[in-house]
Amino acid sequence: MMLSIFLLTLITVPLASAEIIFMQQTKEVYSLGDLVPVPATIKSAIDLSGVLSMDLLCNGRTINFYRNGISLEVGEEKKIDASLVLTRNIIGESKGICKIKAILGGEFILTEDFKISDLITLNIDFEKLEFKPGEYLFFEGNALKENGQDASGFIMLNVEEGNSSKIAQLGTINNGFFTINVSVPEGMKAGTYLMNLDAYEEDNTKTKTNIGFMDQNIIIKQVPTSLEVIFENPEVEPGNNLKVKIVLHDQTGEKINSSSFITIKDNNEKILEQTEIGTDEFLEFPILYNQEPGDWSVVAASNKLISE
């Protein structure tokens, strides 16, 4: 009975062989591409030979990034200068809340939790969101990674209508700063469009790493480009009404609702009628039953355009 108790005591008492000490605290947030230093010191209470292994633990996944043989005598200590580079070829798709585990023999130690992020935040000052064809979309902004450092990479602008891209331009992000400067096509249809801004960094294999995006609606205005005078009948018999209307067209030929001025002159350039009327509305002017034959003219003016 006494022998059994003694053996049980030997099994349940832990035997400390080595102590692993992390010499530097991890930061709260790292972005893809960052270097995570993991300096450590190993102290041994016995003669020890083994393998020091360091693993990244993220959301149930374990990725080994360091492995090295260790040989220590009693009381000896050894400094380890390990590090983890947060690249796709090392950590794959791992991100979120993570920690590092160092293991030597039966001993292990864990770092504090830290976050691996691939997020870029875009901050843009939109001074205006309405543009005319021929104008420039000009924006300035900043791109910041979640680790607090400036992004350096690329930014892609797309202005879309449905699934069709109407404007596209690739720019660069330098030390967190970027500008967008691209002209609106002269014949671009008026309306509301979705503008997408996609920012990203790349690794040396041209694989996207940190990314960010922003969506913003912009408006392309109607621009009056032509004025049309339309007669219901260009030949009017005495005793009937002259019917005429003005149609204002934009950059794509669409009608614009606006106001117009109509002046009717006879063949002697005498003004018979001058009035303001809405575009695309018929003006009726009565012709006397005893009116002499002749060629009259109609002059229309709207939005700085004149047509006769």
N, C-alpha and C positions, 0 to 999 in steps of 0.2 A: 504493500500500500504506500509506503514512504517513497519507494523508487518511482512509482507512477506519478506522484505529485511533483517530484523533482524534474522528470522529463517534460511534464506539461508546462512547468515554469520556464524551461529553456525555449520551448516553442513559441510562447506568447510574448516574450520580451524582445522588442525590436533591437536590432544590432545596427547602429549608425555606422556607415562606412565612408560616406562622402557628403559634402554639403555643396550645393549649387547656389550661387548668388548672382542675380542679375544686377549689373553695375549701372544700369541706366533705365529710367522709366520710359515706357512707350508714350507717344502722343495720343491725344484723344481721337484724331482723325488723320488718315493717310489717303492720298489719292493714287490712282494707278500711275505707275512709273516712279513712285517714291522709293527711297532706300530706307529700310527700317533697321537701324543698328541694334544688335543684340549682344553687347559685350557681357561676358560672364566670368566669374572666378570659381574654380573648383578647389575645395579644400578636402584633404583626405585624412581620416583618423587611422587608417590602416594602409598597408601596401595594396595598391589597387591597379588593376588593368581592366579596361573595358572600352566601351564605345559611347561617346556623348552624341546624342541625337536631339535635334530640334525640329518640331513640327508646328505648322500653322493649323489652327483649329477654327473652322468657320462653318456654322450652321450644320453641324454633323459631319463635315468633311475634314479629313486629315491629310495634309500635304507635307511631306518631309522635305526640308530645304537645307539641312546641315547634318553632316555625319562625319565624325572624326575619332580616331583611336586616342585613348587617354591612358597613360601609365604614370602613377604617382607612388611615392614612398610615404611612409608614416609622417604626418605633419607637413607634407609638401603641399604647395598650392600652385595652380596653373591658371593663367589668364587666357581667355578665349575671345577672339575678336570676330564674332560671327555677325552676319547681316542677311537680311531678306530683301530682295528686289521685287517690287510688286508689278511684275509683267505677266502678260497672259500665258507665255510659254512656261512660267514657273507656277503661278497660282491658278491658272485656268480662269473659270468664271466666278471664282470665290470673291465674295464681297459681303458687306454688312458687318455685324458685330463679330469680332474675332479675338483670339488670344494666341500666344505662343507657349508651347510646352517644351521644356528641356528635360531630358531623361538620361540618367547615367546609372546603370545597374538597376537597383531597386529604388533609387531616389529620383524624384522629379520636382519641378517647380513650374508655376504658371505666371505669366505676366498679367497685368490688369487688362480688362477688356478694352479694345480699341475698334474703331470703325474703318473699313476700307470702302472708299467711295469712288464712283466714276462720274460724279455729277459736276457739271459746269453751270453756274448761274449767270444769266445774261441781264445786264442792266442797261436800258436804252432810253434816251431822252427823245421822245417823239414830239418834235415841235409842231408838226402838222401831219395830218393823215388824209388830206384831200389833195389830189394832184390833177393837173391838166396833161393831156398828151403833149409830149415834147419836153415836159418838165423833168427834173431829176429827183429820184428818190434818194434823199441824202439823210443818213442817220449816223450818229456816233454812239459808241457804247463801250462797256467794259465786260470782260469775261473772267469770272473768278471761280477757282476750284474750291471744293468744300474744305480742303486742308488750309484754306486761307491764302493760297498763293495764286498769282496771276497765271492765267492759261496762255499758252503759245501754240497756235495751230491754225485752223482754218474756220471760216464761217461761210455757209452757203445760203443764199437768198433765193427763194422761189415765190413768185406771185402766181397764184393758181385760180382758175375758174373751173369748178368741178374737178375733173381729173386731168385737165389740160394746163400745162405750164405756159404762162404768157411772158414772164420775165424770169431769167435765171442768171445769177452771177456768183462766182466763187471769189472770196476775199481772204485775207490773212488776219490772224490775231497775233499781235506782237506785244509782249509784256502786258497782256491783259487788255490791250486797247485795239479797237477795230473801227473802220468806217465803211459805210455802204454808200456808193455813189453810182447810180445806174439810171439811164434815161427811160422814160415811158414812151413806148412806140407811138408815133403820130396817129396811127389808125386804130389805136386800142379802144375798144368799146367802152362806153360809160357804164358804170355800175360799181358794185361792192365786190372786192376781191379779198381772198385770204392770202396773207403774206406769211410765209414760213421762214424762220431763221434757225438754222442748225449749225451749232458750233461743235468742234471736235479737235482732239489731239490725236496724233498717230505715233506708233512706235517705229522702230527701224525696219519693220516688215510691212509698213504702210497699213497696219491694222488699226482701226479706230480704238482708242482707249477711253479717255474721259470725254463725255458728251453733254450737250445742253441744247435746249430748244426753246423757241418762243413763237407763238402765233399771234397775229394782229390783223384786224380787218382794215383795209384802206379803201378809199373811194376815188375812182377815176371820174372826173367831171365831164359833162357835155360841153363841147366847144363849138359855137356857131361857125360853120365854114362856108355855107352857101345859102342863098335866098332865092326862092322860086316864086314867080307870079303865075297863077293858074286861073284861066277863064273857064267858066262853065261852057261858054260859046264865044269864040273870038269875033264872030260877026253877029251884030245885034240889030234887029229891025226896029225902026221908030215905033214908039208906043210900048216897047218891052223894057225890061230891066237888064242893065249890065250887071253880071254877077262875077266877082273876082275875089280871090283869096290869096294870102301870102303863106308860103310854107318855108319854115326855117329848118335847115338840116345841120346835124352835127358831123363829127369826124368820120362816122361810119354810114352817113346817109339817113340816120334815124331822125324823126321829127322832134323838134324842141318846142315846147309850149312857152310862148313869150308874147310880148306886145309888138305891134308894128304900126308904122305910119303909111297911109296910102294917099297918094295924090293923083287925081284924074285930070288930064289936060286934053283940050281939043286940038284940032289940027293947026290952030294958031298959037299954041302954047299957053292958052288961057286956062287958068286953074278953075275947074268946075266943081271939084270936091277935094277936101283935104281932111282926113280924120284919123283917129287912132283906133285900132281894132286888134283883137287877139289873133295870133297866127292860127292858120287852119280854120278860120271863120270867114264865111262868104260875106262880102259887102255888096249890097244891092243898090244900084244907082239908076233911077228912072230916066229913060230916053223919051224925049218929047215926040209926039206923033208926027210933028212936022219938021223934025230935025233933019238938017241937010246931011248928005253923005260925007264921009271924011274918015281920015285915019286919026284915031285918038291914041294917047299913050297913058300908061299907068306906071308911076314910080313908087317903089316900095323901099322902106328903110327899116332895119331892125338890127340891134346889136352891132352897130357900126358897119353893117353891110347894106349895100344899095343894089337894087336890081330894077331894070326898066323894060 
